[in-house]
Amino acid sequence: MDAAATDPDYDVLVAGGGLAGAALACALGATGWRIGVLEPGGAGDRRAIALSASSERVFRALGLWEAVAPRAVPIRMVHVSQQGRFGVVRLRAEDTGLPTLGQVLHHEDLLHALHARIDALAQVSLLRGWRATGLAEDAHGVTVTVSAHGGTGGRDHLRARLVVAADGARSVLREALGIPAQVTDYGQQALVCTLETARETRGVAYERFTPDGPLALLPAGARQCTLIWSRPEADAARLATEPAERLGVAVQAAFGHRLGRLRVAGPVQRFALRMLRAERNVAGRVVLLGNAAHTLHPVAAQGFNLALRETAWLAELLYGQWRAGAPPGAHGILEQFARRCAADLERTARFTDALARLFTTPGLGPLRSAALAGLDLAPPLRRRLARLGMGLYGAVPRLVAGVPLQEDERCMPIW
Ligand SMILES: Cc1cc2nc3c(=O)[nH]c(=O)nc-3n(C[C@H](O)[C@H](O)[C@H](O)COP(=O)(O)OP(=O)(O)OC[C@H]3O[C@@H](n4cnc5c(N)ncnc54)[C@H](O)[C@@H]3O)c2cc1C
């Protein structure tokens, strides 16, 4: 019998156990399918991630919120300003009718919670140290070629009915599929580090636009916040090697004194800033998810939040297939997934890209000041903007509505 026609190793094989791939594997734990997750393992990441209200609901619906909540810092207000000019916008949680605008967590805490859940699910296997090196599709499924640090026990490939490429911005599987990606290089890097503040942060996230790039301070504790400062590449490289005291002075000069004296506390990480958009996120029985499909500038803190909404759509559609006894990815369900995600992706990518450029375009200062001041005085517009940032816009999948996949569909709230 043809080897390809025999039982596959997995129903769904996820290449990449980062935030997006691991979240999908957790959600698919609701099915009875065998799920494999390949994760080569990378350096620890102390980056803060601002989770939108939509993402918090997904974590709650997956029963994972309790695991991360003790370390979550709620965002109650977002304060937007521009350096050297008047005009401020304050987006408040109470404007939206919700208790918080979002929550700040550490990337590694989120990842730890997701991996711990995977380890607890009998039918989901996290193959630590394993990486995908290529793939080929045939009439029965997909063959993924693999390698592993500690050896693969003689396996050079794994077979699956459906493959999800969640292997990051430099996705090997996207390359192997020949899917082109449009890349915009912002010529900037983000400097990320922890700051101690003389004044209490009180749940306020700051977004300050400077002529060289946006500077964000996310609350990380009573007197602690995370800096995400986008700077031109050469400047970021120089600042990253400055002694902590001099970097602190530079941050203070750009941010001002709203939080009193700022002190750099901890190592500085650097991230190159590019926008990447794959031409499509579905090819045959392969889906691109998260950074593999799109990477956004961090200015609006949308990358993972968007990826999680897409994960929620994919999980919902696949869960429906499992309940109907259909194989994963059959009957045009992946095309349906692509269609459901299209508007959200377009809206979020455009919004993020516009923000990244708007405040570094010379000559628009007075106009921007007037726009910020006007927005601050227009509650309906502020509310709309806040809901966009929170990911609660248009039709949302069940998990984003906070409803577990297994729950009776009649309980589905109407948005
Ligand atoms: C400075 C900065 C701040 C950010 N802040 C926010 C924020 O506040 N809010 C927000 O929503 N988003 C934010 N983002 C975006 C967020 O980090 C990404 O959207 C998110 O990490 C995407 O997760 P991912 O799993 O798709 O990709 P990745 O995190 O890149 O994970 C990919 C995974 O695939 C694995 N892998 C790589 N190659 C292979 C292979 N060949 N085979 C198998 N596995 C492989 C890797 O080891 C990794 O675990 C920020 C980004 C940056 C740069």
The ligand as a MOL file (V3000), in Angstrom:
LIG
                    3D

  0  0  0     0  0            999 V3000
M  V30 BEGIN CTAB
M  V30 COUNTS 53 58 0 0 0
M  V30 BEGIN ATOM
M  V30 1 C 8.9900 44.8160 20.4820 0
M  V30 2 C 7.7080 44.0950 20.2440 0
M  V30 3 C 6.6250 44.2920 21.0850 0
M  V30 4 C 5.4120 43.6610 20.8360 0
M  V30 5 N 4.3510 43.9230 21.6460 0
M  V30 6 C 3.1510 43.3700 21.3810 0
M  V30 7 C 2.0120 43.6630 22.1970 0
M  V30 8 O 2.0960 44.4220 23.1600 0
M  V30 9 N 0.8090 43.0850 21.8700 0
M  V30 10 C 0.6820 42.2230 20.7960 0
M  V30 11 O -0.4200 41.7350 20.5410 0
M  V30 12 N 1.7620 41.9080 20.0190 0
M  V30 13 C 2.9680 42.4630 20.2900 0
M  V30 14 N 4.0590 42.1310 19.5150 0
M  V30 15 C 3.8890 41.1160 18.4610 0
M  V30 16 C 4.0220 39.6810 19.0080 0
M  V30 17 O 5.2670 39.5250 19.6320 0
M  V30 18 C 3.8640 38.6780 17.8790 0
M  V30 19 O 2.6540 38.9340 17.2130 0
M  V30 20 C 3.8330 37.2430 18.3920 0
M  V30 21 O 5.0420 36.9350 19.0220 0
M  V30 22 C 3.5970 36.3010 17.2310 0
M  V30 23 O 3.6650 34.9860 17.7010 0
M  V30 24 P 3.9840 33.7820 16.6940 0
M  V30 25 O 3.8070 32.5430 17.5160 0
M  V30 26 O 3.2200 33.9310 15.4570 0
M  V30 27 O 5.4780 33.9980 16.2490 0
M  V30 28 P 6.8230 33.8750 17.0400 0
M  V30 29 O 6.6950 34.4670 18.3970 0
M  V30 30 O 7.8790 34.3970 16.1400 0
M  V30 31 O 7.0080 32.3040 17.2280 0
M  V30 32 C 7.3940 31.4490 16.1840 0
M  V30 33 C 7.7830 30.1210 16.7960 0
M  V30 34 O 8.1740 29.2240 15.7580 0
M  V30 35 C 9.3440 28.5460 16.1430 0
M  V30 36 N 10.0410 28.1550 14.9090 0
M  V30 37 C 10.9030 28.8980 14.1670 0
M  V30 38 N 11.3270 28.1790 13.1000 0
M  V30 39 C 10.7090 26.9850 13.1700 0
M  V30 40 C 10.7360 25.8170 12.3520 0
M  V30 41 N 11.4880 25.7500 11.2500 0
M  V30 42 N 9.9650 24.7560 12.7000 0
M  V30 43 C 9.1860 24.8190 13.8140 0
M  V30 44 N 9.1410 25.8850 14.6290 0
M  V30 45 C 9.8900 26.9560 14.2990 0
M  V30 46 C 10.1120 29.5340 16.9990 0
M  V30 47 O 11.0130 28.8850 17.8780 0
M  V30 48 C 8.9790 30.2470 17.7460 0
M  V30 49 O 8.6580 29.6140 18.9620 0
M  V30 50 C 5.2810 42.7610 19.7350 0
M  V30 51 C 6.3680 42.5370 18.9050 0
M  V30 52 C 7.5690 43.1960 19.1430 0
M  V30 53 C 8.7260 42.9550 18.2170 0
M  V30 END ATOM
M  V30 BEGIN BOND
M  V30 1 1 1 2
M  V30 2 1 2 3
M  V30 3 2 2 52
M  V30 4 2 3 4
M  V30 5 1 4 5
M  V30 6 1 4 50
M  V30 7 2 5 6
M  V30 8 1 6 7
M  V30 9 1 6 13
M  V30 10 2 7 8
M  V30 11 1 7 9
M  V30 12 1 9 10
M  V30 13 2 10 11
M  V30 14 1 10 12
M  V30 15 2 12 13
M  V30 16 1 13 14
M  V30 17 1 14 15
M  V30 18 1 14 50
M  V30 19 1 15 16
M  V30 20 1 16 17
M  V30 21 1 16 18
M  V30 22 1 18 19
M  V30 23 1 18 20
M  V30 24 1 20 21
M  V30 25 1 20 22
M  V30 26 1 22 23
M  V30 27 1 23 24
M  V30 28 2 24 25
M  V30 29 1 24 26
M  V30 30 1 24 27
M  V30 31 1 27 28
M  V30 32 2 28 29
M  V30 33 1 28 30
M  V30 34 1 28 31
M  V30 35 1 31 32
M  V30 36 1 32 33
M  V30 37 1 33 34
M  V30 38 1 33 48
M  V30 39 1 34 35
M  V30 40 1 35 36
M  V30 41 1 35 46
M  V30 42 1 36 37
M  V30 43 1 36 45
M  V30 44 2 37 38
M  V30 45 1 38 39
M  V30 46 1 39 40
M  V30 47 2 39 45
M  V30 48 1 40 41
M  V30 49 2 40 42
M  V30 50 1 42 43
M  V30 51 2 43 44
M  V30 52 1 44 45
M  V30 53 1 46 47
M  V30 54 1 46 48
M  V30 55 1 48 49
M  V30 56 2 50 51
M  V30 57 1 51 52
M  V30 58 1 52 53
M  V30 END BOND
M  V30 END CTAB
M  END
